[in-house]
Amino acid sequence: MSAPWFYRAPVSKAIFWSTGVASVVALRFSDPTHLSQRFGLDVYKILAAGQIWRLLTCSLPFSGVSEMALGLKLLYDSRKFERLMGSEKYGAFLCAVTALSTSLLAGLSLIFDIQSFATGPYSVICAVLMLFHVYVPVTQPRMLRILGVNFSDKSWTYATYLPVSQFMYWDA
């Protein structure tokens, strides 16, 4: 029997569990400081050594426990958009986003000679944030007012995505 919280969301379930398992395995069996060198997008190793598997592994494991916890929470929340769009359209959307993101990062790597990017499904998380912005309406425009600034009910979700921006793309 399937978990009820992923009811009618098989793509979100697959992404959630594959990212979670890949992150746990990668963090358990490799040094976190060298995780992006081991699994990351390295265009020179893909072209010279034929390591095509790097195109897939650069989008799966997170490179830290805090990234994994927050990222899996955001991937878990994405199941509502799969229910809204349908599994096939949502899966095609995420495949297109991941392919476009990987090719753009590969191009940036060649142009600017960047050796490593942070590993993880950040393109999927950013695409889900865009879907949240487009599809979820503001129900309470003035939920909270701090120092004369109004915050809506969507502000809390955007605040959840803010820490993700410090982990994205360039590996420290």
C-alpha positions in Angstrom: 0.0 0.0 0.0 1.2 3.4 -0.9 1.8 6.2 1.7 -1.4 8.3 1.9 0.5 11.6 1.9 1.7 10.9 -1.6 -1.8 9.9 -2.8 -2.0 10.6 -6.6 1.5 12.0 -6.7 3.9 9.2 -8.0 6.4 11.6 -9.6 6.7 13.6 -6.4 7.1 10.4 -4.4 9.8 9.1 -6.8 11.7 12.4 -6.6 11.4 12.6 -2.9 12.6 9.1 -2.2 15.3 9.0 -4.8 16.7 12.3 -3.6 16.5 11.2 0.1 18.1 7.8 -0.5 20.8 9.3 -2.8 21.6 12.0 -0.2 21.8 9.6 2.7 24.1 7.2 0.7 26.3 10.0 -0.6 26.6 11.6 2.8 27.3 8.2 4.5 29.9 6.9 2.1 31.8 10.0 1.0 33.4 13.0 2.5 30.9 15.9 2.4 33.6 18.4 1.4 34.3 16.4 -1.8 30.8 15.4 -2.6 30.4 17.8 -5.5 33.7 16.6 -7.0 32.5 13.0 -6.7 28.9 13.4 -7.9 28.7 16.9 -9.3 28.5 18.2 -12.8 32.0 18.3 -14.2 31.9 18.8 -18.0 35.5 17.9 -18.5 35.0 14.5 -16.9 31.9 14.0 -18.9 33.5 14.8 -22.3 37.0 13.4 -21.7 36.3 10.3 -19.6 32.8 9.6 -20.8 31.2 9.8 -17.4 27.7 10.3 -18.6 26.3 9.3 -15.2 27.3 12.7 -13.9 24.4 14.2 -15.8 22.0 12.3 -13.5 23.9 12.4 -10.2 24.4 16.1 -10.2 20.7 16.6 -9.6 20.1 14.0 -6.9 22.1 14.1 -3.7 22.2 17.1 -1.4 25.6 17.8 0.0 24.6 18.4 3.6 22.2 17.3 6.3 20.6 20.7 6.7 20.2 21.0 2.9 18.7 17.6 2.8 16.1 18.3 5.5 15.0 21.6 4.1 15.1 20.4 0.5 13.1 17.2 1.2 10.5 19.4 3.0 10.2 21.6 -0.1 10.1 18.5 -2.4 7.3 17.0 -0.2 5.3 20.2 -0.6 5.5 19.9 -4.4 3.0 17.0 -4.5 0.0 19.5 -4.6 1.2 20.8 -8.0 1.4 17.3 -9.4 -2.2 16.7 -8.3 -3.1 20.0 -9.9 -1.3 19.5 -13.2 -1.5 15.7 -13.5 1.5 13.3 -13.2 2.4 13.2 -16.9 2.5 16.9 -17.4 4.2 17.5 -14.1 6.9 14.9 -14.8 7.5 16.3 -18.3 7.7 19.8 -16.8 10.3 18.7 -14.3 12.3 16.7 -16.9 12.4 19.8 -19.1 13.5 22.0 -16.2 16.2 19.6 -15.1 17.5 19.2 -18.7 17.5 22.9 -19.3 19.2 23.6 -15.9 21.9 20.9 -16.5 22.7 22.2 -20.0 22.8 25.8 -18.8 25.2 24.8 -15.9 27.3 22.8 -18.3 27.5 25.9 -20.6 28.4 28.1 -17.7 31.1 25.7 -16.7 32.7 25.7 -20.1 32.4 29.5 -20.6 33.6 30.6 -17.1 35.8 27.6 -16.3 33.8 26.7 -13.1 35.0 23.4 -11.8 32.2 22.4 -9.4 28.6 23.2 -8.7 26.6 22.2 -5.6 24.8 18.9 -6.1 21.1 18.7 -5.5 17.7 19.1 -7.1 17.7 22.9 -6.9 16.3 23.4 -10.4 13.2 21.3 -9.3 12.9 23.3 -6.1 13.1 26.6 -7.9 10.5 25.4 -10.5 8.2 24.4 -7.7 8.6 27.9 -6.2 7.6 29.4 -9.6 4.5 27.1 -9.7 3.6 28.2 -6.1 3.9 31.9 -7.2 1.7 31.4 -10.2 -1.0 28.9 -9.0 -1.5 29.7 -5.3 -3.5 32.9 -4.7 -3.0 35.2 -1.8 -5.9 34.7 0.6 -4.8 37.0 3.4 -3.0 40.0 2.0 -2.4 41.6 5.4 -1.8 38.6 7.6 1.0 40.3 9.5 2.3 43.8 9.7 5.9 44.5 10.9 7.3 48.0 10.9 4.7 49.2 8.4 5.3 46.3 5.9 2.4 44.0 5.2 3.1 40.3 4.9 0.7 37.9 3.2 0.0 34.3 4.0 2.4 33.4 1.0 5.3 35.2 2.7 5.9 32.3 5.1 6.4 29.9 2.2 8.8 32.3 0.4 10.7 32.6 3.7 11.1 28.8 3.7 12.7 29.0 0.3 15.2 31.7 1.3 17.7 29.4 3.0 17.8 27.2 -0.1 19.3 30.1 -2.0 22.5 30.0 0.0 23.1 26.4 -1.0 22.5 26.7 -4.7 24.8 26.3 -7.6 28.3 27.2 -6.5 30.0 24.9 -4.0 32.1 26.6 -1.3 
